[in-house]
Amino acid sequence: MSALYKMLAEKVESYIELRRSLGYIFKKQAATLRAFARFVEVEQFDGPLTKDIALNFVLSFMGDANGRAIRHGVLRRFFEYLAVFDARNEALDPRSLPRNRAIPPPRILSDEELASLITACRDVGPKHPHRGQVLTMLVGLLASTGLRSGEVLRLDRADVDLIGGVLHVRKTKFRKDRLVPVHTTTLTALCQYAQHRDATFSAPKDSAFFLSSRGNRLSKTGLLAGFGAACKLAGLDNGKRLRPHDLRHRFAVTRLAIWHREHADVQVLLPLLATYLGHARYSDTAYYVTATADLLGMAADRAFADGGAA
């Protein structure tokens, strides 16, 4: 073990502790920094740290440009921290690997496409019936509540009130908890899934509400694999790729469309939708107003009608 690696490993751990003390989860970033320390050791680099060693590390990863830009950003802030202890370490230029901030447009499923997707979920993994059961419930829950997939996967049994029909969503994107009431039909489906789960796994391996076919908490990888298989079975894998997060967009757009059809005051109701979705900023919810051509058309028709009435 080189002296540089020993020093770097110690500084990485102290920096991780510092960031977490400020309220950051700092899980993926911590993994990046620890990998960087190992990279420096393998490359037998003897310091001080330079722009080139940082770029070589970032470019050693496969993946898209944004992924490399994110890693470079993590290193750039860590290098600023290291400079406090040794000014010889070079500063990283944020323009070296700029991040593309463009948000890909969501794919909004029609009612028929969503029904096909849920039907296909039941047929995923015919040799493991529980896999189809849990995937069907998960996709239905994502579509009916607009929850983030990570929020659903983190639900514990104690977080799901099967009597009152309320989900306690913890560890959200912005580190805030919230209560999410569900529709009676969703509650019925949750109860049916829970009965099936408990009959299948009388001694579960952890407290998770949604279990994999092995009896432990369903992982993000497991969800994505099953979701992709269901999309293929439903014939939804042609053209623009469908993501679980697109169901969150569909929920928001559908709710806004209903309000427009009811001639409700959407601007007054948007904060309610923002709270339900767990958005930190009102603008995050307002984004959905422009999500589809149909919704834009409804808004434009109402604006024209209101103007004409005035």
VENMOLIN-V566721 format. One record per backbone hydrogen bond with DSSP energy under -1.0 kcal/mol. NH is the residue of the N-H (numbers start at 0). CO is the residue of the C=O. Records with the same first field share a line. If there is no record, write none. Layout:
NH = CO ; CO
This chain:
5 = 1
6 = 2
7 = 3
8 = 4
9 = 5
10 = 6
11 = 7
12 = 8
13 = 9
14 = 10
15 = 11
16 = 12
17 = 13
18 = 14
19 = 15
20 = 16
22 = 19
23 = 18
30 = 26
31 = 27
32 = 28
33 = 29
34 = 30
35 = 31
36 = 32
37 = 33
38 = 34
39 = 35
40 = 36
41 = 37
42 = 38
43 = 40
44 = 39
53 = 49
54 = 50
55 = 51
56 = 52
57 = 53
58 = 54
60 = 57
67 = 63
68 = 64
69 = 65
70 = 66
71 = 67
72 = 68
73 = 69
74 = 70
75 = 71
76 = 72
77 = 73
78 = 74
79 = 75
80 = 76
81 = 77
82 = 78
83 = 80
84 = 81
85 = 81
88 = 85
89 = 48
95 = 92
113 = 109
114 = 110
115 = 111
116 = 112
117 = 113
118 = 114
119 = 115
120 = 116
122 = 119
123 = 120
127 = 124
130 = 127
132 = 128
133 = 129
134 = 130
135 = 131
136 = 132
137 = 133
138 = 134
139 = 135
140 = 136
141 = 137
142 = 138
143 = 139
144 = 140
145 = 141
151 = 147
152 = 148
153 = 149
154 = 151
156 = 206
158 = 155
159 = 156
160 = 165
161 = 159
164 = 160
166 = 179
167 = 158
168 = 177
174 = 171
177 = 168
179 = 166
181 = 164
186 = 182
187 = 183
188 = 184
189 = 185
190 = 186
191 = 187
192 = 188
193 = 189
194 = 190
195 = 191
196 = 192
197 = 193
198 = 194
199 = 195
200 = 196
204 = 214
208 = 154
211 = 215
214 = 211
217 = 209
222 = 218
223 = 219
224 = 220
225 = 221
226 = 222
227 = 223
228 = 224
229 = 225
230 = 226
231 = 227
232 = 228
233 = 229
234 = 231
235 = 230
245 = 242
246 = 243
248 = 244
249 = 245
250 = 246
251 = 247
252 = 248
253 = 249
254 = 250
255 = 251
256 = 252
257 = 253
258 = 254
259 = 255
260 = 256
261 = 257
262 = 259
263 = 258
265 = 263
268 = 264
269 = 265
272 = 268
273 = 269
274 = 270
275 = 271
276 = 272
277 = 273
278 = 273
283 = 280
285 = 281
286 = 282
287 = 284
288 = 285
289 = 286
290 = 287
295 = 291
296 = 292
297 = 293
298 = 294
299 = 295
300 = 296
301 = 297
302 = 298
303 = 299
304 = 300
305 = 301
306 = 302
307 = 303
308 = 304
309 = 305
